[in-house]
Amino acid sequence: MRLAALHEPGRGTSRQRPMLELCSVLKNSEHSRPAPPDLRPLAVTTSMRSEALPDIPTVGDFVAGYETSVWFGVGAPRNTPSEIVNRLNKEINAGLTDPKIKSRFGELGGTTLSGSPADFSKLIVEETEKWAKVIKFADIKAE
């Protein structure tokens, strides 16, 4: 059996560093554009099945604990007053629950995830630890 992998880089991704006090997170599924007709998806890399591809299993269904996804968040400088951070968090979370916004993200293959600044800080810590282990295990070096 021959398997070909196709990498489709996202548009607009940058190497910007996230700021420390963060408000909400947008989780984006890896399938944000229609697939070419000759490409058959085998699995999604997120922890849950994609709403855009409900019949496609997750890699975690075959490899225990596997999960990787792209996420985006909104941040503020470290010393931003908590009243401002909390207000931003409240307004962004309200927007992320708006049916029109949720629908549009769904059309693009994404999902929204609301939460507190502490929730997002926890996600950043968890993701940093996860990828640090991968980097160490694979002996990846900066070029």
N, C-alpha and C positions, 0 to 999 in steps of 0.2 A: 504494500500500500504506500502511495506517495502522498505526502501532506505538504501543501504550500501555505505559507503564512503571509498575510498582507498587512503591512503596517500603514495605517492612515493617520498621520499626525493631525492633531487638532489645530484649529485656527485660533490665533490670538493668545496662545499659551506663552508665558514669559518666564524668566528666571527671577522674578521679583520675590523678595523674602517677605513672608507674612509678618504682620505686626502682632504685638503681644496681646492686646485687649481686643477681642474679636466678638462679633455680634451673631452672625448666623452662617449657615453653610448651605451651599447648593451642591448636591451630589449629582453628577452628570454620568449617565450610562455611557458605555464605550461605543454605543451604536447610534450616533447622532445624525447620521446621513443614511439615505437608502443604500442598501448594498447593491453592488453590481449583480445583474441577473444570474451570472454563473458562479457566484459566491454563496456557499451554503454555510450559515453560522453553525458552529458546533456547540458553543457554550458562551455564556457571558461571565465576566470576571468579578462582577459584584457579588455580594453575599446573598442577595435575593434575586429572583428572576426579574427581568426587565418587563415593565408594563408594555413597552413597545414590542417586545419579543416574548410573549408569555409562554410559548411552547418550547423555548430554548432553555435547556438546563443551565445551572451555574457550574463553573469549574469545581467549586466546593462540593458538588454532588459526587465527584469522582476523586478529588484530592482533598482530604479532610483539612479544614482550616484555611483553605485558599480563599483570598479575597484581595482584590485591588480595584480601585476606582479613581476617577478624577473628581476632585472637589474644588469648589471655589468658596471663598468667604469674604466677609467685609470686616475691615479692621480699622483701628484708630491708633494714634501714637500712644506710647506707654503711659504718659501722665495725663491723658484725657480724663476730665472729671467723670466720676461714675454716673452722675445724672445724665450726661450726654451719651455715654455708652449705653445706658439702660434705655434711653429714649430711642436711640438708633435701633437697638435690638427690638424694641416693641414695634416700631414702625416697619422694619424689614420683615419681621415675623408676620405681621398683619398682611403685608404685600404677598408673602410667600403662600399664604392660605387663600388668597383671592382666587376664585374659580377660573377667571380669565388667565391669570398668570400661571397657575398650575397647568391649565390646558395648553398654553403656549409652550411651556417647558416640556410637557409630554409630547407635543408635536415634534420637538427637537430631540427627543429621546432621553430627556433628563427627568429627574425627580427632585423635589424640594425637601429639605429637612430643616425644620425650625428648631431653635434651641436657645439656650442662654449663653452669655459670654463664657461662663465656666464650662459649659458643654463643648464649645468650640475649642477652648484652650486644651481641654482633655483630649479631643480628637487630634489636635496638632501634636501633643506629647505622644499619644499612642502611635500615630503614623510615623513620627520621627524615630521612635524606638523600633518599630517594625522594619523600616527601611535601613536603619543603622545595622540591624542584624543581617539583612540581605547583603549589604555592602561589605560587611566584615566577612561573612561566609564566602562570598564570591571573590573576595580580595580585590574589590574594585578600587581603582586609584583615579584621582582627578587628573585630567590631562591639561 
